[in-house]
Amino acid sequence: MAPSELRATYRLQLTAGFGFDAARELIPYLRDLGISHLYLSPSFQARPGSTHGYDVIDPARLSENLGGLPRFRALAAAAAGAGLGIVLDVVPNHMCVDDHNRFWADPVLRPKFFDIDPATGLHRRFFDIDELAGVRVEDPEVFEAVSGLVLRLVRDGLVDGLRVDHPDGLADPAEYLGRLRAGGAGRVWVEKILQPFEKLREWPVSGTVGYEFLNDVCALYVDPAGERDLTALWERVSGDRRSFAEVAVEAKLEQATGTFRPELERLGRLFSHSDHNRPLAAALSSLPVYRTYIDPGSGLVADADRAAIEASGMDETIATALLHGPPEFVTRFQQTTPAIMAKGVEDTAFYRYCRLLALNDVGGDPGRFGIDVAVFHAANAERLPENLLTTMTHDAKRSADVRARIGALSSVPGDLAHYFDRFCARSERHRSAGAPDDVERYLIFQTLLGAWPIELERLTAYVEKALREAKRTTNWVAPNIDHEQAVTRFCRALYADEQLLSELVPFLTRVAELGERAALGQLALKLTAPGVPDIYQGDEIEYRALVDPDNRRPVDWGLRQSLLRRLLGGGGPGRDTRKLYVALRLLGLRARRPAPFSGGYEPLQAGPAGCAFVRGGAVLTLAMLPRAGADEPVLHDAPNGRWREVLTGERRSFDAGQPLSGLVGEHGFAVYERLG
């Protein structure tokens, strides 16, 4: 079975109630939408009751809860019959600590398959989750047991590509990825979290899962003119003038000395110097990237690794050990820093530093207040041609639409400060014993602006998680129930306060309008920029979701199917179908004219408030950006020939110096295809 043409992926979160057969029923809908590949969450046998599939107990069996191998074969056959392929999420780093896991239950197999500390019997964890034990996939026998089935599915033509979960947890990611390639996996994407300044290593992969694009396209729609006022507002609300980088280092150090103390102590036993834990904790917390990739066997050290170690300012003795030390120390150190970064930054600092929550997403830097169009163009030009482009994943902190709304607050910082002050004054009577404090009220306020209308139960569940992640007034280990209940009562009182809510309606409406404009523009850029666009389940229509489990709620497929039928039947885009219409038309363009999207990328000059580029000489994308005080964007180097706007059918040619406002639609973007 030949691999399907790679045009666009669609992520599906499989569960016991939504397995292979349910996914198969969606194939006609996804085909008509213009998707080329189903992108499935982990599908191997997980522990009983699993809701996500990352807690694998047997990688040699497809999940019986999802339908097992027979139903997976039926899904693959139906997909192939419709011209679609399958991308499968695989989990090489860890398996579940469970008696149903024969590798864990067998006292002989356990130390071979799992990374066990010989001094304590403690296993390397996936982040801070005791029930997930790190796998020694660097062992060839373990690799075969973990990867044998998935590679057979690839060789049999049932799976076209693989998404590798958390490669940074592996002892040697490059070696593992090389083995996948040697085993026949030609298309592999890695869940590698790159910092904005970091480049993907030269691994045998098609690219990353796309967090870089998510953060870049969001930052492109953040107005830099709002930075001063929003920073001043945040400092007034929080009483904290520290940069995000300072907040992040503090949170990472807390994790290194607290949650990850067992990992710290194991490293300490490998590092035979007195008073080692304190400098080790500082070193683990100081890297500006998730990890280094030093090969302790060969002693080879990439320039990027030397630069990261130097930038960290870590203790010189530890730096020397990391560069030239014992292989086990080097390996363990490199496997530990990603967990500390993830838990310290994404799951702590992102909930403490709330200047503009749109910037607080996986792989992002909340200290980077927007980017200019030249940075966006440079990133697009460097991206691998099959790199995934996402604006939402199952691990994202907010859906694309929520993020776009909150990002739009950068355009109205004065209004934000005004309405937040009114919100605080009007809601003061709903507080009790100082709860929520002002930082928590600011988080709640931004969340309401981004996700409104949102059910009270969803808001309170999110706020409880956000407060525990922040670890300021409560936490997961020892929850402050009194404080949490007071915050919950506050949220309930807000929803019952009709006068307060009515006073916010004008601002909520304005933010929603700005957010929709930004969200549709970001979608158009995702569907035309270099790379492969990825759509998260349900996100083809307006989708306001918060962090998991909120973003993993069941999807109303019937609604989406009926809306698509309406558009395919000739209905024009309405309020409820604008986003779907953009996706349908631009995915259709990619199907009709694939050549330009495998061709070159030519940025065009349109000023600081305009983003313009041509793909393969035949597809032109234009977008107006929120830039207060900037001159109106104009198309300086207009392409010649005749063009048709893909969404409206309007035909035109271009002259140099044309204002973008006359070339784009009401939402500030347009995509043209060349006619001649």
Secondary structure, DSSP 8 states (H G I E B T S, - for coil): --------EEEE--BTTB-HHHHHHTHHHHHHHT--EEEE---EEE-TT-SSS-SEEEEEEE-TTTTHHHHHHHHHHHHHHTT-EEEEEE--SEEE--TT-HHHHSTTHHHHHB-B-TTT--B-EETTEEEEEEB-TTSHHHHHHHHHHHHHHHHTTS--EEEES-GGGSS-HHHHHHHHHHTT---EEE-----TT----S-SSSEE-SHHHHHHHHHHTS-GGGHHHHHHHHHHHH-----HHHHHHHHHHHHHHTTTHHHHHHHHHHS--TT-HHHHHHHHHH-SSS-----TTT----HHHHHHHHHHT--HHHHHHHHHS-HHHHHHHHHHHHHHHIIIIIIIIHHH--S-GGG-STT--TTS----HHHHHHHHHHS-TT-EE-S--TT-SB-HHHHHHHHHGGG-HHHHHHHHHHHHHHHGGG-BTTBS-HHHHHHHHHHHHHH-S--HHHHHHHHHHHHHHHTSS--SSS--HHHHHHHHHHHHHHHH-HHHHHHHHHHHHHHHHHHHHHHHHHHHHHHHSSSEEEEETTTTS----BSTTGGGS---HHHHHHHHHHHHTT----TTTHHHHHHHHHHHHHHH-HHHHTS-EEEE---TTEEEEEETTTEEEEEE---TT----EESS---S-EEETTT--EE---TTEEGGGTS-TTSEEEEEE--
